[in-house]
Amino acid sequence: MPLISVGRESVCENASHWKLKPWNTILKDKDHGWSPLLWIFYLGFFFVDPVLNHVSVWRWTLDIAAAMVFVCLYFGLFALQNPSVFIHIGGMVLLGMLFMPWNQGACTFFIYAAAMVPFCVNTQKRAVAGLLIVGGTGALEWLLLRVSGRSDLGFWVLFYAALFPIIIGGGNTFFAERNRMNRQLRKAHEEVEHLAKVAERERIARDLHDVLGHTLSVITLKSELAGKLIDRDPQRASKEIREVEEISRQALSEVRDAIRGYRAQGLVAELAHAKATLETAGVSVHCDSSTSVQLPAIQESVLSLAVREGVTNVVRHANATNCRLHLEQYNGNCRLEIADDGQGFVSLEGNGLRGMRERVEMLGGTLERNNKSGTTLVITLPLKEPRVKNESGQ
C-alpha cells in the first residue's frame, strides 16, 4: 500500500472537532491535494475475504456498514478543521479489532490507522508511540485469536496487522516531518510578505508626506501671493497662478513616482527647487553645495527627500528670514546641513522628521537636530554603497 499523506494545518486547540473546512479548499490542500480520493481504493482489500468465502447477506451487511463507518472516519481527517486523533485513528483500530475475527481483510484498518498517525501528531516521538500502539494492538488481537483456537490466522495475518502497519507508518513519519517543515516555511514566507507589504505602505506614507507636504506648502504660498497681487499687479498674479498649475501637475507626477518607488530628479535639482521655494516665502537663501559629490542612487534619493522635508519645515514653522543649505564630502561621508535663524521648536518629532530619521538610519547614517538660535538639521551618510537595514535594524 503506498504512503498516505494527511496534511493538517495548525488550528486552534479549542476549535470544535466537528467543524468542516470549506468544501472548495479540501482537495486544494498543498500537502495532500487529491490523494484522499486515490488511497481510499485500498479499502477494497477489506472485501476480498467475503468475496472469496461467499459469506451470508448478514455478514455482507456488517462489512458494508463497517466500510461506511471507516469512510466517515477517513474523510473526516481531511474535511474537518480540527479532527480528534483519538476518535478517528482509534475508531479505525477498533474496526480492525471488531472485524478481524471473521474478516482477515480487517488488517486494512490497522494499516490505514498507522499510515495516518504521523500526520495527526506534532512530533516524531508521538508518531513512534502511536505506531507502536497500533502495531501492538494488531499483534495482541492476532495473539488472542490464536490462543482461542483460530489456527487459520497464519503469520501473514500478524504481518499485515502489526508489522506492515509499522513499516508504512515509519515511512510516513519522514513525509510528515517534511510537511511540517514545508508548513513552517510557508508561514515564514507569508510573514515576510506581510512585513514587506507593511514596509512598503510605510515607505509610501513617508514619501507622500514629504512630496505633498512640500508641494502643498509651495502652492499655498504662491496662492496667497497671487491673492495679494491680483489688484495691484494682475500680470504678476497671473504668473503666480500659472506656476501653481505647473506645480500641481508636477506634484501629480511626483506622487506617481513615490508610489513606484523612485525619483526622477536628483539632489542638485532638489536643492535648486528648495532655493526657489524659500525665496518665494521671503527667506534669504545661502546655498553652498559641492557639485563633485557622487552618491549612490538610494542615498541621493534620501538626501533629496531630507532637503524637501527640511525646507518645508522652515517655510511652515520657522518664521525665519535666513536659511543656509550646505552639502559637503569629508572622510568618506556626505554631510548635509539645513540651518535657519527662525524661532526653533522643541516639540516631539512629527511624521516627516521621524520618516527622515528612519531613512537615514537604514543607510547607516545619522540625523542630528539643534534648536539653539533657530533650527539646524545635520544629516551624515556614508559614501560607500550601503547595506540597507531592515525595520528591526538588522
NORTAFEN-V76735 format. One record per residue. N is the residue number from 1. RES is the residue in three letters. NEAR is the number of other ideal C-beta (glycine too) atoms within 12 Angstrom. Layout:
<<N RES NEAR> <N RES NEAR>>
This chain:
<<1 MET 27> <2 PRO 15> <3 LEU 29> <4 ILE 39> <5 SER 31> <6 VAL 42> <7 GLY 34> <8 ARG 34> <9 GLU 28> <10 SER 16> <11 VAL 18> <12 CYS 11> <13 GLU 11> <14 ASN 9> <15 ALA 18> <16 SER 14> <17 HIS 21> <18 TRP 16> <19 LYS 17> <20 LEU 19> <21 LYS 25> <22 PRO 13> <23 TRP 11> <24 ASN 10> <25 THR 17> <26 ILE 26> <27 LEU 21> <28 LYS 16> <29 ASP 28> <30 LYS 19> <31 ASP 29> <32 HIS 32> <33 GLY 19> <34 TRP 15> <35 SER 30> <36 PRO 31> <37 LEU 18> <38 LEU 17> <39 TRP 31> <40 ILE 25> <41 PHE 19> <42 TYR 28> <43 LEU 34> <44 GLY 18> <45 PHE 29> <46 PHE 39> <47 PHE 26> <48 VAL 20> <49 ASP 28> <50 PRO 28> <51 VAL 16> <52 LEU 12> <53 ASN 17> <54 HIS 10> <55 VAL 21> <56 SER 12> <57 VAL 11> <58 TRP 12> <59 ARG 21> <60 TRP 21> <61 THR 14> <62 LEU 23> <63 ASP 35> <64 ILE 21> <65 ALA 18> <66 ALA 33> <67 ALA 31> <68 MET 17> <69 VAL 26> <70 PHE 40> <71 VAL 28> <72 CYS 23> <73 LEU 36> <74 TYR 36> <75 PHE 28> <76 GLY 32> <77 LEU 42> <78 PHE 38> <79 ALA 29> <80 LEU 29> <81 GLN 26> <82 ASN 25> <83 PRO 34> <84 SER 23> <85 VAL 32> <86 PHE 19> <87 ILE 22> <88 HIS 37> <89 ILE 40> <90 GLY 24> <91 GLY 28> <92 MET 45> <93 VAL 41> <94 LEU 26> <95 LEU 39> <96 GLY 43> <97 MET 29> <98 LEU 22> <99 PHE 35> <100 MET 38> <101 PRO 24> <102 TRP 23> <103 ASN 34> <104 GLN 35> <105 GLY 34> <106 ALA 41> <107 CYS 45> <108 THR 42> <109 PHE 45> <110 PHE 50> <111 ILE 43> <112 TYR 48> <113 ALA 48> <114 ALA 47> <115 ALA 43> <116 MET 49> <117 VAL 45> <118 PRO 42> <119 PHE 44> <120 CYS 42> <121 VAL 27> <122 ASN 22> <123 THR 16> <124 GLN 24> <125 LYS 14> <126 ARG 22> <127 ALA 35> <128 VAL 23> <129 ALA 21> <130 GLY 38> <131 LEU 40> <132 LEU 23> <133 ILE 28> <134 VAL 45> <135 GLY 36> <136 GLY 24> <137 THR 34> <138 GLY 43> <139 ALA 31> <140 LEU 23> <141 GLU 36> <142 TRP 35> <143 LEU 20> <144 LEU 19> <145 LEU 27> <146 ARG 21> <147 VAL 12> <148 SER 13> <149 GLY 10> <150 ARG 19> <151 SER 12> <152 ASP 18> <153 LEU 31> <154 GLY 16> <155 PHE 17> <156 TRP 15> <157 VAL 32> <158 LEU 29> <159 PHE 23> <160 TYR 37> <161 ALA 43> <162 ALA 36> <163 LEU 27> <164 PHE 31> <165 PRO 43> <166 ILE 35> <167 ILE 22> <168 ILE 35> <169 GLY 43> <170 GLY 27> <171 GLY 26> <172 ASN 42> <173 THR 32> <174 PHE 19> <175 PHE 29> <176 ALA 37> <177 GLU 24> <178 ARG 21> <179 ASN 33> <180 ARG 27> <181 MET 16> <182 ASN 21> <183 ARG 24> <184 GLN 17> <185 LEU 15> <186 ARG 20> <187 LYS 17> <188 ALA 14> <189 HIS 15> <190 GLU 15> <191 GLU 14> <192 VAL 16> <193 GLU 14> <194 HIS 14> <195 LEU 18> <196 ALA 16> <197 LYS 14> <198 VAL 16> <199 ALA 23> <200 GLU 19> <201 ARG 16> <202 GLU 22> <203 ARG 29> <204 ILE 23> <205 ALA 22> <206 ARG 34> <207 ASP 36> <208 LEU 27> <209 HIS 31> <210 ASP 43> <211 VAL 37> <212 LEU 29> <213 GLY 36> <214 HIS 41> <215 THR 34> <216 LEU 26> <217 SER 33> <218 VAL 36> <219 ILE 29> <220 THR 25> <221 LEU 31> <222 LYS 33> <223 SER 23> <224 GLU 21> <225 LEU 26> <226 ALA 27> <227 GLY 19> <228 LYS 17> <229 LEU 19> <230 ILE 18> <231 ASP 10> <232 ARG 12> <233 ASP 15> <234 PRO 15> <235 GLN 13> <236 ARG 19> <237 ALA 22> <238 SER 17> <239 LYS 19> <240 GLU 28> <241 ILE 23> <242 ARG 16> <243 GLU 25> <244 VAL 27> <245 GLU 18> <246 GLU 18> <247 ILE 30> <248 SER 22> <249 ARG 16> <250 GLN 24> <251 ALA 27> <252 LEU 17> <253 SER 20> <254 GLU 33> <255 VAL 24> <256 ARG 19> <257 ASP 23> <258 ALA 32> <259 ILE 19> <260 ARG 15> <261 GLY 17> <262 TYR 20> <263 ARG 31> <264 ALA 18> <265 GLN 25> <266 GLY 24> <267 LEU 36> <268 VAL 24> <269 ALA 21> <270 GLU 37> <271 LEU 36> <272 ALA 22> <273 HIS 32> <274 ALA 42> <275 LYS 27> <276 ALA 23> <277 THR 38> <278 LEU 39> <279 GLU 25> <280 THR 28> <281 ALA 34> <282 GLY 20> <283 VAL 33> <284 SER 18> <285 VAL 33> <286 HIS 21> <287 CYS 32> <288 ASP 19> <289 SER 31> <290 SER 20> <291 THR 17> <292 SER 12> <293 VAL 26> <294 GLN 17> <295 LEU 32> <296 PRO 23> <297 ALA 20> <298 ILE 28> <299 GLN 35> <300 GLU 32> <301 SER 35> <302 VAL 41> <303 LEU 46> <304 SER 41> <305 LEU 43> <306 ALA 46> <307 VAL 43> <308 ARG 47> <309 GLU 44> <310 GLY 46> <311 VAL 48> <312 THR 41> <313 ASN 44> <314 VAL 43> <315 VAL 37> <316 ARG 29> <317 HIS 27> <318 ALA 32> <319 ASN 21> <320 ALA 31> <321 THR 20> <322 ASN 24> <323 CYS 39> <324 ARG 34> <325 LEU 40> <326 HIS 27> <327 LEU 35> <328 GLU 22> <329 GLN 23> <330 TYR 17> <331 ASN 11> <332 GLY 14> <333 ASN 26> <334 CYS 37> <335 ARG 32> <336 LEU 47> <337 GLU 31> <338 ILE 48> <339 ALA 33> <340 ASP 38> <341 ASP 22> <342 GLY 28> <343 GLN 20> <344 GLY 23> <345 PHE 24> <346 VAL 12> <347 SER 13> <348 LEU 9> <349 GLU 19> <350 GLY 21> <351 ASN 22> <352 GLY 33> <353 LEU 32> <354 ARG 21> <355 GLY 31> <356 MET 42> <357 ARG 27> <358 GLU 32> <359 ARG 39> <360 VAL 39> <361 GLU 26> <362 MET 30> <363 LEU 35> <364 GLY 26> <365 GLY 32> <366 THR 23> <367 LEU 34> <368 GLU 22> <369 ARG 30> <370 ASN 18> <371 ASN 21> <372 LYS 14> <373 SER 16> <374 GLY 27> <375 THR 33> <376 THR 29> <377 LEU 40> <378 VAL 27> <379 ILE 38> <380 THR 29> <381 LEU 39> <382 PRO 26> <383 LEU 25> <384 LYS 18> <385 GLU 16> <386 PRO 25> <387 ARG 14> <388 VAL 23> <389 LYS 17> <390 ASN 16> <391 GLU 19> <392 SER 9> <393 GLY 11> <394 GLN 9>>
